Every structure is written in structure tokens, then in C-alpha cells.
């Protein structure tokens, strides 16, 4: 083994990399970009959860004067912390506000709420949850229960004046939560919530790499030069490759989707065909992004450099792991420029809410628009280097 030959080869590789100024820049700046985004997102505190309150509690007269209104006390306790933004609602508004996402949960205090508590020594909380995010639903349930417990503790003295029949309630938990779900339910877990965005990410990531490498190989082997000498236009070339590579993308995403639903047994409420349509559109977007990115790469090594610039920011900012409303205000606008955001929204709406085409068509239209824009950009950026 010759040390001199090893060092000679090492110097050759070093010089080759140094001559590629874009590679050097990406080696330095791409990790800094990802680390900065990660630090901002992991250190940022999520905003308060919008919680609707329907307070119809009439309260009762206190033995020592005044009125005991447990519904009002629980509402004030919920508003006092930084977990919730309390939104006053009427009973007729609850379902509509849960459906459009302006509140994530709603607690309803009936007219006899205080009287029933002082009679039975147990507060029955009617909590209605949007339900598409199981982790958030669990957090809301826990925080509402704790707020009610604190409010009940402040009524200990007043409760002593309750009728003797209240003794029958001894041994019960002072708070009983009755939760109902607009979407999903108790059988939905965190994996059910993560699965839609996980599927979307895998569909886009792998077809992006496939398209990048395949299109770059065609250029490096001289196929593009030969095609450029034919009557085929740049748009026709891009569309031809998009359809050819798109076939394999469709096969891949179909395998991913069916494995997720039938093998991993992920719960889904909506149409399987509509879910496949969303993922296919996203996969075609990934193909077009790969074709466009390959126009800026000279070799496979440079293709890999696009992952931290094209893919990872979408994972961090497009609602995959961090809800877009919880992003810092100055990062939130970037989410709406990313195709993965619209696929995430559409898949969650179909899988977790059971929505149909009539509700998700705006997201599908935007994905289709991305396909058209990327085809045009790819055709404009294609190098027609005729030998």
C-alpha cells in the first residue's frame, strides 16, 4: 500500500470539490439554514388554543349571599392561563365553528350546571372536540379538567351548604368529562394524525430524487443533445419525461398508500380514491421539481445538495410536524408557497375528517397549478446544448 498514491488521490478529490464553488457554499450554508430553522421552530412556543365556551349556567344563590356560578368560574379559570383563547359562543354556533377550525374545542355549561354539581358533588363537563389532531384533543381535555378542578376547589366552602342528599355523591370523582368528537374519535391515535403528512413526504421525496437522477443521466449521456436536434420542443420533452417518470411515481405512491392503509391499519374516514388522487398530484409535482432541479446540477453529487434546500424546508414549514398556525409570524407566509402544505391539508381533510372533493378541490387546484408552473420553468431552464 502506497501512502503517496493515497495522498495524491486525496489531493485530486479536494481540488475537484474546491473548484465547484456551489458545492463548497452548500457544504457551509445548507446546514446553517437547516439548523437555524430547527432552532426557531423548536424554541418557539405554540400559540394559545382557541376554545369555545357556551355558558348557559344560571347559577344558584349562595347561603352567604351573592350567586354561585360554576360555569362562569370555570370560564374565568380557562381564560386566566395562556393555554387557551376563550371564545364566547352560542349553542347553535358550536358545530360550525369546530368545522371551520376557528375553535379546536368547545365546552357547554347547561342551565343547571352549578345546581347539579352542588346536588351530586360531581361536575359533568360537556366537551366537544374538533378531533382531527388526537394529541391536541388530549391536551384540551386535560387542561379543561384541571381548570374545572381548580374552580371546584374554590367552591369547597359553598358546597358545604349543599343539601344532605349530596352525601350520596361521596366517592365520585368531582369532575367527569363527557367528550364528543366532530371528526375522528378516541380510536384515532397520533399515528393516524401523522400518517397523512408522512405519506405525502415520502411520495414527494423519493420521486424528486428519481426524477433528478434520471433526467440528469439523460443529459450526461448526451440524450438531451440528440433530442434537441429533433423537432421536439422543450415543453414536449419535459412533458414526455414527466409522463414517463410519473408512471413509476404513481406505482410508488400507490404502494405507499395501500401499505399504510391495509398493513399499518391507519384509520381513514374519506375516499381511498381521493387520497390516491392527492398523492398522485403531489408525486407529479415532485417529478417536475426534480426535472427543474436537475437543470442546475452537473452530477449526482450536486443533485443531493438540493435536498436540504428543496425538501427539508418543506418538511419543517409545510405543516408536517409543526402546525402552520403555530409557526412564528415571519415564517408562516413561506408555508403557503410550498406544495407539500396543500397536499398535507388535503390528505388530513380526507383521512381524518372524511371530506370529499367539494371541500378539498382548492388544494387540488393549487397542486395542479404548481404542475403547470414547474413544467413551464423546466422548459425554460432546459439547456439545449447541441454538439
JOMO-V46365 format. One record per residue. N is the residue number from 1. RES is the residue in three letters. D_LAST is the distance of its C-alpha to the last C-alpha in whole Angstrom. Layout:
n: [N;N]
res: [RES;RES]
d_last: [D_LAST;D_LAST]
This chain:
n: [1;2;3;4;5;6;7;8;9;10;11;12;13;14;15;16;17;18;19;20;21;22;23;24;25;26;27;28;29;30;31;32;33;34;35;36;37;38;39;40;41;42;43;44;45;46;47;48;49;50;51;52;53;54;55;56;57;58;59;60;61;62;63;64;65;66;67;68;69;70;71;72;73;74;75;76;77;78;79;80;81;82;83;84;85;86;87;88;89;90;91;92;93;94;95;96;97;98;99;100;101;102;103;104;105;106;107;108;109;110;111;112;113;114;115;116;117;118;119;120;121;122;123;124;125;126;127;128;129;130;131;132;133;134;135;136;137;138;139;140;141;142;143;144;145;146;147;148;149;150;151;152;153;154;155;156;157;158;159;160;161;162;163;164;165;166;167;168;169;170;171;172;173;174;175;176;177;178;179;180;181;182;183;184;185;186;187;188;189;190;191;192;193;194;195;196;197;198;199;200;201;202;203;204;205;206;207;208;209;210;211;212;213;214;215;216;217;218;219;220;221;222;223;224;225;226;227;228;229;230;231;232;233;234;235;236;237;238;239;240;241;242;243;244;245;246;247;248;249;250;251;252;253;254;255;256;257;258;259;260;261;262;263;264;265;266;267;268;269;270;271;272;273;274;275;276;277;278;279;280;281;282;283;284;285;286;287;288;289;290;291;292;293;294;295;296;297;298;299;300;301;302;303;304;305;306;307;308;309;310;311;312;313;314;315;316;317;318;319;320;321;322;323;324;325;326;327;328;329;330;331;332;333;334;335;336;337;338;339;340;341;342;343;344;345;346;347;348;349;350;351;352;353;354;355;356;357;358;359;360;361;362;363;364;365;366;367;368;369;370;371;372;373;374;375;376;377;378;379;380;381;382;383;384;385;386;387]
res: [UNK;UNK;UNK;UNK;UNK;UNK;UNK;UNK;UNK;UNK;UNK;UNK;UNK;UNK;UNK;UNK;UNK;UNK;UNK;UNK;UNK;UNK;UNK;UNK;UNK;UNK;UNK;UNK;UNK;UNK;UNK;UNK;UNK;UNK;UNK;UNK;UNK;UNK;UNK;UNK;UNK;UNK;UNK;UNK;UNK;UNK;UNK;UNK;UNK;UNK;UNK;UNK;UNK;UNK;UNK;UNK;UNK;UNK;UNK;UNK;UNK;UNK;UNK;UNK;UNK;UNK;UNK;UNK;UNK;UNK;UNK;UNK;UNK;UNK;UNK;UNK;UNK;UNK;UNK;UNK;UNK;UNK;UNK;UNK;UNK;UNK;UNK;UNK;UNK;UNK;UNK;UNK;UNK;UNK;UNK;UNK;UNK;UNK;UNK;UNK;UNK;UNK;UNK;UNK;UNK;UNK;UNK;UNK;UNK;UNK;UNK;UNK;UNK;UNK;UNK;UNK;UNK;UNK;UNK;UNK;UNK;UNK;UNK;UNK;UNK;UNK;UNK;UNK;UNK;UNK;UNK;UNK;UNK;UNK;UNK;UNK;UNK;UNK;UNK;UNK;UNK;UNK;UNK;UNK;UNK;UNK;UNK;UNK;UNK;UNK;UNK;UNK;UNK;UNK;UNK;UNK;UNK;UNK;UNK;UNK;UNK;UNK;UNK;UNK;UNK;UNK;UNK;UNK;UNK;UNK;UNK;UNK;UNK;UNK;UNK;UNK;UNK;UNK;UNK;UNK;UNK;UNK;UNK;UNK;UNK;UNK;UNK;UNK;UNK;UNK;UNK;UNK;UNK;UNK;UNK;UNK;UNK;UNK;UNK;UNK;UNK;UNK;UNK;UNK;UNK;UNK;UNK;UNK;UNK;UNK;UNK;UNK;UNK;UNK;UNK;UNK;UNK;UNK;UNK;UNK;UNK;UNK;UNK;UNK;UNK;UNK;UNK;UNK;UNK;UNK;UNK;UNK;UNK;UNK;UNK;UNK;UNK;UNK;UNK;UNK;UNK;UNK;UNK;UNK;UNK;UNK;UNK;UNK;UNK;UNK;UNK;UNK;UNK;UNK;UNK;UNK;UNK;UNK;UNK;UNK;UNK;UNK;UNK;UNK;UNK;UNK;UNK;UNK;UNK;UNK;UNK;UNK;UNK;UNK;UNK;UNK;UNK;UNK;UNK;UNK;UNK;UNK;UNK;UNK;UNK;UNK;UNK;UNK;UNK;UNK;UNK;UNK;UNK;UNK;UNK;UNK;UNK;UNK;UNK;UNK;UNK;UNK;UNK;UNK;UNK;UNK;UNK;UNK;UNK;UNK;UNK;UNK;UNK;UNK;UNK;UNK;UNK;UNK;UNK;UNK;UNK;UNK;UNK;UNK;UNK;UNK;UNK;UNK;UNK;UNK;UNK;UNK;UNK;UNK;UNK;UNK;UNK;UNK;UNK;UNK;UNK;UNK;UNK;UNK;UNK;UNK;UNK;UNK;UNK;UNK;UNK;UNK;UNK;UNK;UNK;UNK;UNK;UNK;UNK;UNK;UNK;UNK;UNK;UNK;UNK;UNK;UNK;UNK;UNK;UNK;UNK;UNK;UNK;UNK;UNK;UNK;UNK;UNK;UNK;UNK;UNK;UNK;UNK;UNK;UNK;UNK;UNK]
d_last: [42;41;41;39;36;37;37;34;32;33;32;29;28;30;28;25;27;28;25;24;26;26;27;30;31;31;33;35;35;35;38;40;39;40;43;44;43;45;48;49;49;51;53;54;57;56;58;61;62;63;66;68;72;74;78;81;83;86;88;91;94;95;98;98;97;94;91;89;85;83;80;80;81;78;76;76;76;72;72;73;70;66;65;66;66;69;68;71;71;73;74;72;69;68;66;64;63;62;60;58;58;60;62;61;65;68;72;75;78;81;84;86;84;86;89;88;87;90;92;90;88;85;82;80;77;75;71;68;65;61;60;57;56;59;59;60;62;64;64;66;68;69;69;71;74;74;75;77;79;79;81;83;85;86;88;90;93;93;92;95;97;96;98;99;97;94;95;94;91;91;89;86;83;83;80;78;75;74;70;69;65;63;60;60;63;64;63;59;58;56;53;53;52;50;48;46;44;44;42;40;39;38;36;34;33;32;30;28;28;26;24;23;22;21;18;17;17;15;12;13;12;9;11;10;7;9;11;10;9;13;16;17;17;17;20;20;18;20;23;22;21;25;27;25;26;29;31;31;32;35;36;36;38;40;41;42;44;46;46;48;50;51;51;52;54;53;55;54;55;53;51;49;46;46;45;42;41;41;39;37;36;35;33;31;31;30;27;26;27;25;21;22;23;20;17;19;19;17;19;22;24;23;24;27;28;28;31;33;32;31;34;37;38;38;40;42;43;42;46;45;47;49;50;48;52;53;50;50;50;47;45;46;44;41;42;42;38;37;37;38;42;42;41;44;46;46;46;49;51;50;51;54;55;55;53;52;49;51;51;48;46;45;43;41;40;39;37;35;35;33;30;30;29;27;25;24;23;21;19;19;18;15;12;9;6;4;0]
